[in-house]
Amino acid sequence: MSPPRPPPASLSGFLDAHFTSAEDLPAAPALSELLRRECEGLEASVRRLEAQLASSSASWLAHSGEARSGLRRIRSRGEDMAAKDEGEAASPGMELPAIVREIQRIDTIRLYAEATLQLEALVGNLEDATFSFVRQASKLNLSSVLRRASNGMEQKQEKLLRAVDAVRDIERELVKISLSKPQWTNLIVAVDSRVDKTLAILRPQALTDYRALLAALGWPPSLSSPDMEKDKYSQVPNPLVLMNEENKEKYSESFLALCALQHVQANREVRQCKMPAATPSLSDSKYFDKTACFDNGLWAIDELVHPIVSRMEYHFSKWSEQLEFIFALVYKITKDFMDGVDDILQPLIDQARLVGLSAKESWVTGMVKILLGYLETQIFPALATSYHRSDDKLEVHSSWLHLNDQMIAFDKRMQLLADSGIQKIAFISEGLSRSLSVFSIYSGHSDWLQIWADIEVNSAQDKLKSEMENETSWLYSINPQDDLGDQESTSKFLLSTREDYKAPPVSEFVVKSASTMIDRSHALPNKGMKIQYTRSTSVQFLNDFFVVLHERCEALQLSNTALEDETLLRASYAINAARYCECVLREWDEDTTFLDMAAHRNENKEQIHKRSAQHRCSFFADEIAFLVKLGTNFLEQIMPSILIEFEDLSWDYVQNIGSSNEQNQSDDQVLDEENLEVSPGFVASLDVLRERITKLKIYLNSKDFLDIWRSIAEGLDYFIYSSIRWGEVKFSGPGVIQLRVDTKALLCIFRTYCSRPEAFFPFVTDSLKLLTMRETDVQYFLEALKNGKDNDNCLGRRGLHHVDASQAVKVLRSKKIGG
């Protein structure tokens, strides 16, 4: 039984295991011999592995002269190394990684060559099929297209389909290479270049043959029918519906072949967009799929539309000043052929396996292209020139607005045609239709979009100006039930409508005008255009109105003048208008449309990380912040004005608290607190305060009124407490009772709005608690506070939670004790 092999990690451990004592030393020669035999066995195994590696290398490299010469060099190195002494026996192991890399390089070259040869053969098949297809096209003429005895069209379609199959095979190989060998970019680009050149020849010829077939079928039809000449409406006859079975079969084959060609082209575009060299806007789009390549229409349906253009342009030229007729004509032609297009072409699209494509949408897209071409070349340039040069801005503005109104109505009607007969879930399918919008004309002309936006906002501002000149628009009709009322309930703070906020009618006019412009932006086909239009119209319009609100409040000079009823009314309604607009903007901000626009807008900003989390998800963040600041600032100006007015009227009374009552009543006189009247010097200030609070209740919305009366109460509490000269004056018993009566009268003003107004007068309330303590308790309490131990608990047990120990001592020393 041989001893175990020494652990590689510790030689000392191996020796300790075999030589535990001096008695084990005689066994050292035997152990040495055993280790020597094992080393020889391992060396022999290495040599055998070297021989196997050489043999395997020879079999792999036998296909090329370069490989054989490389193998000879490797073998020669091995022979040289074998001649060296055993100390250099580890050198062959150093060459093994280089050998592996050389094998991998050669294998890669072989794979690259095989792929190149295979792609060369496939591209050659495509070029041969294209050449054969184009050569036969020159032999056909229009008269032979529908001839029964002629099979030229069938042969041509077969050759076209062979070319399509060749493109499909090439794409299949390129997709494999793109996934397994993405570094072979030059090979893919070279193949794409040759395929593109071939398709540039194949596609025009295929379209030419398709047009010839349409012409032979009688397309395009006449745009008028005999019934129209007799003032009777009738649909235009559709040649596609009138085809016989033989012609229908030929047309179907041609349609399917053209769809197949476009389909492989779509697959190529999808692959190219996923390549590393693709533009980020396409390669990073997670929603991109092959159907997106058909957004601009099907070639086969576009060829049905193009012949109609020349016949419609004649009518367009006559109605250049009556655009509603142009929109009506395009809509009529689209609708008249819709049923035939759906009945004949939709089954063919389904047969071509163009999943998700609609014949109706493609037909609508093609007809909209006709209108777009005419508007872009004939109508909009003239309107833009007139806008910049004409002195009669009113007429130009009217023309722009009328045109866009017609476009909105036309777009909705065409969308209904495209979606007719398709069952959709409204909140899911909204905005998912791929039919072309007539407003896509603004995609390439942002200056035209800006002109439209400027005209829209100018028109809205003119209407707002006349509205603001009427002062009644700034006033809110007071509901008699809002006069005083009971204590506020929770439901009164759930504000949503203009009436809830007591906002003037002008604010609702502004909101409706902005909402109308926002509704118009929904017609624009992409988020970038919607953002540009919305920021230039509704947002600009709102900002102008907010500036007017600010200026109206500034003109009142709330902080510099004594408050009057008219001033308080105007300021309150302006604040209410700001709060109502703020509420509406917050509701709009939660709409998915504005959430998407805000996200898209922030994606295009370079310093998005510097913006707060709120701004990143808010489209109207700046406008809302402005309104919040406006309302808060002017509320803060109203509150000190009321406090200053109260201070002026009650200054003499406050300064004489604790002294005048001692002169008028003796200590032995017992006062009836229930029948005691308020101090004469305090009555006027209480009356004015009650009037101001009542007016604020009537004028202000409930949320702001809640904030301001609480702030006023806290301000009054601080003013009264800090104005009494604690420690200097001495309150007798009658004086304390009079102070309690005066305080109850003050609290009574606020009791209408809450059940415990004392909570908003903490210092005055705590002071009264101290002044009404019994004399024995006063002495004990003062002693307890002098010790300075656990003062907070001592005050808390007496229900004093706001004054500290020093303040409590001052108040207690202001109480007259004894005779």
C-alpha positions in Angstrom: 0.0 0.0 0.0 1.7 3.2 -1.2 1.6 6.3 1.0 -0.7 9.2 0.0 0.6 11.9 -2.4 1.9 15.0 -0.6 -0.5 18.0 -0.5 0.6 20.7 -2.9 -0.1 23.5 -0.4 2.3 22.4 2.4 5.6 20.5 2.0 6.2 20.7 5.8 2.9 19.1 6.3 3.9 16.2 4.0 7.1 15.6 5.9 5.4 15.8 9.2 2.9 13.1 8.0 5.7 10.7 7.0 8.4 11.4 9.6 6.7 11.8 12.9 9.7 10.5 14.9 13.3 9.4 14.4 12.2 5.8 13.9 10.7 6.8 10.5 14.0 8.0 9.0 15.0 4.5 7.7 12.0 4.6 5.4 13.3 7.7 3.5 15.0 5.9 0.6 11.8 3.9 -0.1 9.7 7.1 -0.1 12.2 8.8 -2.4 12.1 6.0 -4.9 8.4 6.0 -4.9 8.3 9.8 -5.6 10.8 9.4 -8.4 8.7 6.7 -10.1 5.6 8.9 -9.9 7.5 11.8 -11.5 8.7 9.6 -14.3 5.1 8.5 -14.9 3.9 12.1 -15.0 6.6 13.1 -17.5 5.7 10.1 -19.7 2.0 11.3 -19.5 3.1 14.8 -20.6 5.0 13.3 -23.6 2.0 11.3 -24.6 -0.2 14.3 -24.4 2.3 16.3 -26.5 2.2 13.5 -29.1 -1.6 13.5 -29.1 -1.7 17.3 -29.4 0.7 17.2 -32.4 -1.4 14.5 -34.1 -4.7 16.5 -33.5 -3.0 19.7 -34.8 -1.9 17.9 -37.9 -5.5 16.7 -38.7 -7.0 20.2 -38.1 -4.3 22.1 -40.1 -4.2 19.7 -43.1 -6.5 21.9 -45.2 -4.0 24.7 -45.9 -0.4 25.1 -46.7 -0.1 27.7 -44.1 -1.4 25.4 -41.5 1.0 22.6 -42.5 4.0 25.0 -42.3 2.9 26.2 -38.9 2.6 22.6 -37.7 6.1 21.9 -38.9 7.4 24.8 -36.9 5.6 23.6 -33.8 7.0 20.0 -34.2 10.5 21.3 -34.8 10.2 23.3 -31.6 9.0 20.2 -29.8 12.0 18.2 -31.0 14.4 21.0 -29.9 12.8 21.1 -26.5 13.0 17.3 -26.1 16.8 17.5 -26.5 17.2 19.8 -23.6 17.7 18.7 -20.0 14.9 17.9 -17.6 15.3 21.3 -15.9 13.8 22.9 -19.0 11.0 20.3 -19.3 8.3 22.9 -18.5 9.0 25.0 -21.6 6.5 23.2 -23.9 3.7 24.1 -21.6 4.5 27.8 -22.1 3.7 27.4 -25.9 0.3 25.7 -25.5 -1.7 29.0 -25.3 -0.1 30.3 -28.4 -0.9 27.0 -30.2 -4.5 27.3 -29.1 -4.7 30.9 -30.3 -3.2 30.0 -33.7 -5.8 27.2 -34.1 -8.6 29.5 -33.2 -7.4 32.2 -35.7 -7.2 29.7 -38.5 -10.6 28.3 -37.7 -12.1 31.8 -37.7 -10.5 32.5 -41.1 -12.1 29.3 -42.4 -15.5 30.3 -41.0 -15.2 33.8 -42.5 -14.3 32.3 -45.9 -17.2 29.9 -45.8 -19.7 32.6 -44.8 -18.3 34.9 -47.5 -18.6 32.2 -50.2 -22.2 31.4 -49.1 -23.2 35.0 -49.1 -21.5 35.5 -52.5 -23.6 32.6 -53.9 -26.8 34.0 -52.4 -26.2 37.6 -53.7 -25.4 36.1 -57.1 -28.7 34.3 -57.1 -30.5 37.6 -56.2 -28.6 39.4 -59.0 -29.4 36.7 -61.5 -33.1 36.7 -60.6 -33.2 40.5 -60.8 -31.5 40.5 -64.2 -33.9 37.9 -65.5 -36.9 39.8 -64.1 -35.8 43.1 -65.6 -34.9 41.6 -69.0 -38.3 40.0 -69.4 -40.0 43.3 -68.5 -38.8 44.9 -71.7 -40.6 42.2 -73.7 -44.0 43.0 -72.2 -46.3 45.8 -73.2 -49.6 47.0 -71.8 -51.7 45.0 -74.3 -50.2 41.7 -73.2 -50.7 42.3 -69.5 -54.2 40.9 -69.3 -54.1 38.7 -72.5 -55.4 35.2 -71.7 -53.0 33.3 -73.8 -50.0 35.1 -72.5 -48.2 33.7 -69.5 -45.6 36.4 -69.4 -47.1 38.1 -66.3 -47.1 34.8 -64.4 -43.4 34.1 -65.3 -42.5 37.6 -64.2 -44.2 37.2 -60.9 -42.4 33.9 -60.4 -39.0 35.6 -61.1 -39.9 38.4 -58.8 -40.8 36.0 -56.0 -37.5 34.1 -56.6 -35.7 37.4 -56.1 -37.7 38.0 -52.9 -36.8 34.5 -51.7 -33.1 35.3 -52.4 -33.3 38.5 -50.4 -35.0 36.5 -47.6 -32.2 33.9 -47.6 -29.6 36.6 -47.5 -31.3 38.2 -44.6 -31.5 34.9 -42.7 -27.7 34.5 -43.0 -27.0 38.1 -42.1 -29.1 37.8 -39.0 -27.2 34.7 -37.9 -23.9 36.5 -38.5 -25.1 39.6 -36.6 -26.0 37.4 -33.6 -23.0 35.0 -33.6 -20.3 37.3 -35.1 -21.2 40.9 -34.5 -17.6 41.9 -35.2 -17.9 41.0 -38.9 -19.4 44.4 -39.6 -17.5 45.0 -42.8 -18.8 41.8 -44.3 -22.4 42.7 -43.5 -22.0 46.3 -44.8 -20.5 45.0 -48.1 -23.4 42.6 -48.6 -26.0 45.3 -47.7 -24.4 47.6 -50.3 -24.7 45.0 -53.1 -28.3 44.1 -52.0 -29.3 47.7 -51.9 -28.0 48.3 -55.4 -29.9 45.3 -56.7 -33.1 46.3 -54.9 -32.8 49.8 -56.3 -33.2 48.2 -59.7 -35.8 45.5 -58.7 -38.3 47.8 -56.8 -38.8 50.4 -59.6 -39.4 47.6 -62.2 -41.8 45.8 -59.9 -43.8 49.1 -59.3 -43.8 49.7 -63.1 -45.3 46.3 -63.8 -47.9 46.9 -61.0 -48.8 50.2 -62.5 -49.2 48.6 -65.9 -51.6 46.1 -64.5 -53.6 48.8 -62.8 -53.9 50.7 -66.0 -55.0 47.6 -67.8 -57.7 47.1 -65.2 -59.0 50.7 -65.8 -57.4 52.4 -62.8 -57.8 55.2 -62.0 -61.5 55.6 -62.4 -63.3 58.7 -63.2 -63.9 61.0 -60.2 -67.5 61.7 -61.3 -70.4 59.4 -62.2 -73.3 60.0 -64.6 -75.6 60.5 -61.6 -73.6 63.5 -60.5 -74.4 65.3 -63.7 -78.0 64.9 -62.8 -77.4 66.3 -59.3 -77.7 62.9 -57.8 -75.1 61.6 -55.4 -73.6 58.3 -56.3 -70.4 56.5 -55.4 -67.6 56.5 -57.9 -67.3 53.0 -59.6 -64.4 51.0 -58.3 -62.5 48.9 -60.9 -61.2 46.6 -58.2 -64.7 45.5 -57.3 -65.6 45.1 -61.0 -62.7 42.7 -61.9 -63.5 39.3 -63.2 -62.0 36.2 -61.6 -59.1 35.9 -64.0 -58.1 39.5 -63.6 -58.6 39.3 -59.9 -56.2 36.4 -59.7 -53.5 38.3 -61.7 -54.0 41.3 -59.6 -53.8 39.3 -56.4 -50.5 37.7 -57.5 -49.0 41.1 -58.3 -50.2 42.6 -55.1 -48.8 39.7 -53.0 -45.5 39.8 -54.8 -45.2 43.6 -54.2 -46.1 43.1 -50.5 -43.5 40.3 -50.2 -40.9 42.7 -51.6 -41.8 45.4 -49.1 -41.9 42.8 -46.3 -38.3 41.7 -46.9 -37.3 45.4 -47.1 -39.0 45.9 -43.8 -37.0 43.0 -42.3 -33.8 44.5 -43.6 -34.6 47.9 -42.0 -35.3 46.2 -38.6 -32.0 44.3 -38.7 -30.1 47.4 -39.8 -31.6 49.4 -36.9 -30.4 46.9 -34.4 -26.8 46.9 -35.7 -24.2 48.7 -33.5 -23.7 51.3 -36.3 -27.4 52.2 -36.3 -28.5 55.7 -35.0 -29.4 55.7 -31.3 -32.9 57.0 -32.0 -33.7 53.8 -33.8 -31.5 51.2 -32.2 -32.6 52.1 -28.7 -36.3 52.1 -29.5 -37.9 49.2 -27.5 -41.2 49.6 -29.4 -39.6 49.3 -32.9 -40.9 46.4 -34.9 -41.3 45.5 -38.6 -44.8 47.0 -38.8 -43.4 50.4 -38.0 -41.7 50.3 -41.5 -45.2 50.4 -43.0 -46.3 53.6 -41.2 -46.0 55.6 -44.4 -48.2 53.2 -46.3 -48.1 50.0 -48.4 -46.4 50.4 -51.8 -49.3 48.5 -53.5 -51.9 50.9 -52.0 -49.8 54.0 -52.7 -49.7 53.1 -56.3 -53.5 53.0 -56.3 -53.5 56.6 -54.9 -50.9 58.2 -57.2 -52.9 58.1 -60.4 -55.7 59.9 -58.6 -53.5 62.8 -57.8 -53.4 64.3 -61.4 -57.2 64.2 -61.6 -57.7 65.8 -58.2 -55.2 68.6 -58.8 -57.5 70.1 -61.4 -60.2 70.6 -58.8 -57.7 71.7 -56.2 -56.6 74.6 -58.4 -60.1 75.8 -58.7 -60.8 75.8 -55.0 -57.6 77.3 -53.7 -59.7 80.0 -51.9 -62.3 77.5 -50.7 -60.3 74.9 -48.8 -63.3 73.3 -47.3 -64.2 72.0 -50.8 -60.7 70.4 -51.1 -61.0 68.6 -47.8 -64.5 67.5 -48.7 -63.3 66.1 -52.1 -60.5 64.1 -50.5 -62.8 62.7 -47.9 -65.4 61.8 -50.5 -63.0 59.9 -52.7 -61.5 58.2 -49.7 -64.9 57.1 -48.4 -66.2 56.0 -51.8 -63.4 53.5 -52.4 -63.1 52.4 -48.7 -65.5 49.4 -48.9 -63.8 48.1 -52.1 -60.3 48.6 -50.6 -61.3 46.7 -47.4 -63.1 43.9 -49.2 -60.5 43.2 -51.9 -57.2 44.3 -50.3 -57.5 43.3 -46.6 -57.7 39.6 -47.4 -54.6 39.9 -49.6 -52.8 41.8 -46.7 -53.7 39.0 -44.4 -52.6 36.4 -46.9 -49.2 38.2 -47.2 -48.9 37.8 -43.4 -48.5 41.5 -42.8 -49.7 41.2 -39.2 -51.2 44.3 -37.7 -51.6 46.2 -40.9 -55.0 47.5 -42.1 -56.0 48.2 -45.7 -58.2 51.0 -44.5 -55.4 52.8 -42.6 -53.1 52.4 -45.6 -55.7 53.8 -47.9 -56.4 56.7 -45.6 -52.7 57.4 -45.3 -52.2 57.4 -49.1 -55.1 59.9 -49.6 -53.8 62.1 -46.8 -50.5 62.2 -48.6 -52.2 63.8 -51.6 -53.6 66.5 -49.5 -50.4 67.0 -47.6 -48.5 67.5 -50.9 -50.9 70.2 -52.1 -51.0 72.0 -48.7 -47.2 71.9 -48.4 -46.5 73.3 -51.9 -49.5 75.6 -52.5 -51.3 76.7 -49.4 -49.0 77.0 -46.4 -46.1 78.9 -48.2 -48.5 81.5 -49.4 -50.1 81.9 -45.9 -46.6 82.1 -44.3 -45.5 84.8 -46.7 -48.7 86.8 -46.1 -48.2 86.5 -42.3 -44.7 88.0 -42.5 -45.5 90.7 -45.1 -49.2 91.6 -44.9 -50.4 94.6 -42.9 -53.8 93.2 -42.5 -53.0 90.8 -39.7 -56.6 90.2 -38.9 -57.4 88.6 -42.2 -54.2 86.5 -42.2 -54.9 85.3 -38.7 -58.5 84.4 -39.7 -57.2 82.4 -42.6 -54.7 80.4 -40.5 -57.3 79.6 -37.8 -59.9 78.6 -40.4 -57.4 76.3 -42.2 -56.5 74.6 -38.9 -60.1 74.2 -37.9 -60.7 72.5 -41.3 -57.7 70.3 -40.7 -58.8 69.2 -37.3 -62.3 68.4 -38.5 -60.9 66.5 -41.6 -58.4 64.6 -39.4 -61.2 63.4 -37.1 -63.3 62.3 -40.0 -60.5 60.4 -41.7 -59.6 58.8 -38.4 -63.1 57.5 -38.1 -62.9 56.0 -41.6 -59.6 54.3 -40.8 -61.0 52.9 -37.6 -64.4 51.9 -39.0 -65.3 48.3 -38.3 -62.4 47.8 -36.0 -63.3 46.9 -32.4 -61.0 49.0 -30.1 -60.8 49.7 -26.4 -60.9 53.4 -26.1 -58.4 54.0 -23.3 -55.9 51.5 -24.8 -56.2 52.2 -28.5 -56.2 56.0 -28.2 -53.3 57.4 -30.3 -52.2 53.9 -31.6 -53.6 54.2 -35.1 -50.9 54.4 -37.7 -53.0 56.3 -40.3 -51.2 59.5 -41.3 -52.4 62.7 -39.8 -52.7 65.8 -41.9 -51.0 67.7 -39.1 -47.8 65.8 -39.9 -47.2 68.8 -42.3 -45.8 70.6 -39.3 -43.2 68.0 -38.6 -40.8 69.4 -41.2 -41.9 73.0 -40.8 -41.6 74.0 -37.1 -41.7 77.7 -38.2 -45.3 77.1 -39.5 -46.2 75.5 -36.2 -44.9 78.5 -34.4 -46.9 80.8 -36.6 -50.0 78.9 -35.8 -49.2 79.0 -32.1 -48.6 82.7 -32.1 -51.9 83.3 -33.9 -53.8 81.1 -31.5 -52.3 82.9 -28.4 -52.8 86.3 -29.9 -56.5 85.6 -30.6 -57.0 84.3 -27.1 -55.3 87.3 -25.6 -57.5 89.7 -27.5 -60.6 88.0 -26.2 -59.2 88.0 -22.7 -58.4 91.7 -22.9 -62.0 92.6 -23.6 -63.1 90.2 -20.8 -60.7 91.8 -18.2 -61.9 95.3 -19.1 -65.3 94.4 -17.6 -64.9 94.8 -13.9 -67.7 92.4 -13.2 -65.6 89.6 -14.5 -63.3 90.1 -11.6 -66.1 89.8 -9.0 -67.7 86.7 -7.6 -71.4 86.6 -6.8 -71.7 86.1 -3.0 -73.9 83.3 -1.9 -75.9 84.5 1.2 -75.3 81.1 2.8 -71.5 81.9 2.8 -72.1 85.0 5.0 -71.2 83.6 8.4 -72.1 79.9 8.6 -71.3 77.4 11.2 -68.0 75.7 11.9 -66.2 74.5 8.8 -66.9 70.9 7.9 -64.4 68.6 6.1 -66.4 68.7 2.8 -66.0 72.4 2.5 -62.2 71.9 2.0 -62.6 69.5 -1.0 -62.5 72.3 -3.6 -62.6 71.6 -7.3 -64.9 74.1 -9.1 -64.7 77.8 -9.6 -67.6 78.2 -7.2 -65.8 76.2 -4.6 -62.8 78.6 -4.8 -65.0 81.7 -5.1 -62.9 82.6 -8.1 -64.1 85.4 -10.4 -65.5 84.5 -13.9 -62.4 85.7 -15.6 -60.5 82.8 -14.2 -62.9 80.3 -15.7 -62.6 82.1 -19.0 -58.8 81.8 -18.9 -59.0 78.1 -18.0 -61.5 77.3 -20.8 -59.4 79.2 -23.3 -56.2 77.4 -22.3 -58.1 74.1 -22.4 -59.3 74.8 -25.9 -55.8 75.3 -27.1 -54.6 72.2 -25.3 -57.4 70.2 -27.1 -56.1 71.5 -30.4 -52.6 70.2 -29.5 -54.0 66.6 -29.4 -54.2 66.7 -33.2 -50.4 67.0 -33.5 -48.8 63.6 -34.3 -45.8 63.5 -31.9 -44.8 64.7 -28.5 -42.2 67.2 -29.6 -44.7 69.1 -31.6 -47.3 68.9 -28.8 -44.8 70.3 -26.3 -43.8 73.2 -28.7 -47.4 74.1 -29.4 -48.6 73.8 -25.8 -45.7 75.9 -24.4 -46.2 78.5 -27.1 -50.0 78.8 -26.7 -51.7 77.7 -23.5 -48.7 78.0 -21.2 -47.8 81.4 -22.6 -51.5 82.5 -22.3 -51.7 81.4 -18.7 -48.4 83.1 -17.8 -49.6 86.4 -19.2 -52.8 86.1 -17.1 -50.8 85.2 -14.0 -48.7 88.4 -14.5 -51.9 90.4 -14.7 -53.1 88.8 -11.4 -49.8 89.8 -9.8 -50.0 93.3 -11.1 -53.5 93.8 -9.8 -52.5 92.7 -6.3 -49.4 94.8 -6.4 -51.5 97.9 -7.3 -53.6 97.4 -4.2 -50.5 98.1 -2.0 -51.7 95.9 0.8 -48.7 96.4 3.0 -48.7 100.2 2.7 -52.3 101.3 3.1 -55.0 100.7 5.6 -57.3 97.9 4.6 -60.6 98.9 3.1 -63.5 96.7 2.2 -63.0 97.2 -1.5 -59.2 96.5 -1.2 -59.9 93.3 0.7 -62.4 92.2 -1.8 -60.1 92.7 -4.9 -57.2 91.0 -3.2 -59.3 88.1 -2.1 -60.7 87.4 -5.5 -57.3 87.7 -7.1 -56.0 85.1 -4.6 -59.0 82.9 -5.3 -58.4 83.1 -9.0 -54.8 82.1 -8.5 -55.8 79.1 -6.3 -58.4 78.0 -8.8 -55.9 78.1 -11.7 -53.4 76.2 -9.5 -55.9 73.5 -8.8 -56.7 73.1 -12.5 -53.0 72.9 -13.4 -52.4 70.2 -10.8 -55.3 68.2 -12.3 -53.9 68.6 -15.8 -50.5 67.6 -14.5 -51.9 64.2 -13.4 -53.2 63.5 -16.9 -51.2 60.8 -18.8 -50.8 63.2 -21.8 -48.9 65.8 -19.7 -47.0 63.1 -17.8 -45.7 61.7 -21.1 -44.9 65.2 -22.4 -43.1 66.1 -19.1 -41.0 62.9 -19.3 -40.2 63.5 -23.0 -39.3 67.2 -22.3 -36.9 66.2 -19.4 -35.2 63.5 -21.5 -34.0 66.2 -23.8 -32.5 68.4 -21.1 -28.8 68.1 -20.3 -29.0 69.1 -16.7 -32.0 67.0 -15.6 -30.1 65.8 -12.5 -30.2 69.4 -11.1 -34.0 69.5 -11.1 -36.0 68.4 -8.2 -38.1 65.2 -8.3 -41.3 67.2 -8.5 -40.1 69.1 -11.5 -39.1 66.0 -13.3 -42.7 64.7 -13.4 -44.5 68.0 -13.8 -45.3 69.8 -17.0 -46.6 72.9 -15.3 -44.1 73.0 -12.4 -43.0 76.6 -13.0 -46.5 77.9 -13.4 -47.8 76.1 -10.3 -44.8 77.4 -8.2 -45.6 81.0 -9.4 -49.2 80.7 -8.4 -48.4 79.2 -5.0 -45.9 82.0 -4.3 -48.4 84.7 -5.5 -51.2 83.5 -3.2 -49.0 83.0 -0.2 -47.2 86.4 -0.6 -50.5 88.4 -0.7 -52.1 86.4 2.1 -49.0 87.3 4.1 -49.6 91.0 3.2 -53.2 90.9 4.3 -52.5 89.3 7.7 -50.0 91.9 9.0 -52.3 94.7 7.8 -55.1 93.3 10.0 -52.7 92.8 12.9 -51.3 96.4 12.6 -54.8 97.8 12.4 -55.8 95.9 15.6 -52.6 97.0 17.3 -53.3 100.7 16.5 -56.8 100.5 17.9 -55.9 98.5 21.0 -52.5 99.9 21.9 -53.8 102.1 24.8 -55.8 99.3 26.2 -53.0 96.8 26.1 -50.5 99.3 27.7 -53.0 99.9 30.6 -53.8 96.3 31.3 -53.3 95.6 35.0 -53.3 99.2 36.1 -56.6 100.9 35.1 -58.8 98.2 36.5 -57.1 98.5 39.9 -58.0 102.2 40.1 -61.7 101.6 39.2 -62.5 98.6 41.4 -61.4 97.8 44.9 -60.0 94.4 45.8 -62.9 93.6 48.0 -65.5 94.3 45.3 -66.9 91.1 43.9 -67.5 91.2 40.1 -70.1 89.2 38.2 -68.1 87.8 35.4 -71.1 86.7 33.4 -72.6 90.3 33.3 -69.3 92.2 33.2 -68.8 94.2 30.0 -65.7 94.3 27.8 -63.2 97.0 28.5 -64.2 100.2 26.6 -60.8 100.6 25.1 -61.0 97.1 23.7 -64.4 97.3 22.1 -63.4 99.2 18.9 -60.5 96.9 18.1 -62.7 93.8 18.6 -65.4 95.2 16.3 -63.0 96.0 13.5 -61.3 92.6 13.9 -64.7 90.9 13.7 -65.6 92.8 10.6 -62.3 92.0 8.9 -62.6 88.3 9.8 -66.2 88.2 8.6 -65.3 89.8 5.3 -62.4 87.4 4.8 -64.8 84.5 5.4 -67.1 85.8 2.7 -64.5 86.7 0.1 -61.8 84.1 0.5 -61.9 80.4 -0.4 -62.2 78.1 2.6 -58.7 76.8 2.5 -57.0 80.1 2.5 -59.5 81.5 5.0 -58.6 78.7 7.4 -54.9 79.5 7.1 -55.3 83.2 7.5 -57.6 83.3 10.5 -55.4 80.8 12.3 -52.3 83.0 11.5 -54.2 86.1 12.7 -55.1 84.3 15.9 -51.5 83.3 16.6 -50.4 86.9 15.8 -52.9 88.3 18.2 -51.8 85.9 20.9 -48.2 87.0 20.5 -49.1 90.7 20.4 -51.2 90.7 23.5 -48.8 88.5 25.5 -45.7 90.4 24.5 -47.3 93.8 25.1 -48.2 93.3 28.7 -45.4 94.5 31.0 -45.2 91.2 33.0 -43.5 91.8 36.3 -44.1 95.5 36.3 -47.9 95.6 36.5 -49.9 94.0 39.3 -53.2 92.3 38.5 -55.7 92.4 41.3 -58.6 90.0 41.5 -61.0 92.3 39.6 -58.2 93.0 37.1 -57.8 89.3 36.3 -61.6 88.9 35.9 -61.7 91.8 33.5 -58.8 90.3 31.5 -60.7 87.0 31.3 -63.8 88.8 30.1 -61.9 90.7 27.4 -60.1 87.4 26.4 -63.5 85.6 26.1 -64.7 88.4 23.9 -61.7 87.9 21.7 -62.1 84.2 21.5 -65.8 84.5 20.7 -64.8 86.0 17.3 -63.0 82.8 16.4 -65.4 80.4 18.0 -67.6 80.5 14.9 -64.8 78.8 13.0 -63.6 76.2 15.5 -64.8 74.7 18.8 -61.7 75.4 20.8 -60.2 78.8 19.8 -58.1 78.7 23.0 -55.7 76.4 21.2 -54.7 79.3 18.9 -54.0 81.6 21.9 -51.6 79.5 23.9 -49.7 82.2 25.7 -52.7 84.3 26.7 -54.5 81.1 27.8 -51.5 80.0 29.9 -51.1 83.4 31.4 -54.8 83.4 32.5 -54.3 80.0 34.1 -51.4 81.4 36.1 -53.3 84.6 37.1 -56.3 82.7 38.3 -54.3 80.4 40.6 -55.0 80.5 44.4 -52.5 82.4 46.5 -51.4 79.3 48.3 -50.8 77.5 45.0 -48.9 80.5 43.7 -46.4 80.4 46.6 -46.0 76.7 46.3 -45.6 76.9 42.5 -43.0 79.6 42.7 -41.0 77.6 45.2 -41.2 74.6 42.9 -39.9 76.7 39.9 -37.1 78.2 42.0 -35.7 74.8 42.7 -35.1 74.4 38.9 -35.7 70.7 39.0 -38.1 69.1 36.5 -39.7 72.4 35.5 -41.3 71.0 32.4 -43.2 68.3 34.3 -44.2 70.9 36.9 -45.6 73.2 34.3 -47.3 70.3 32.4 -49.1 69.1 35.5 -50.7 72.6 35.7 -51.7 72.4 32.0 -49.1 74.9 31.0 -47.5 73.7 27.7 -46.3 76.9 26.1 -44.8 79.3 28.6 -41.4 78.3 30.1 -40.4 78.6 33.8 -39.0 82.1 33.5 -42.1 83.3 31.7 -44.4 81.6 34.3 -42.5 83.3 37.2 -42.9 86.8 35.5 -46.7 86.2 35.1 -47.1 85.0 38.7 -45.2 88.0 40.1 -47.7 90.2 38.2 -50.5 88.8 40.4 -51.3 91.0 43.4 -51.2 88.8 46.5 -52.7 89.8 49.8 -54.0 93.2 50.9 
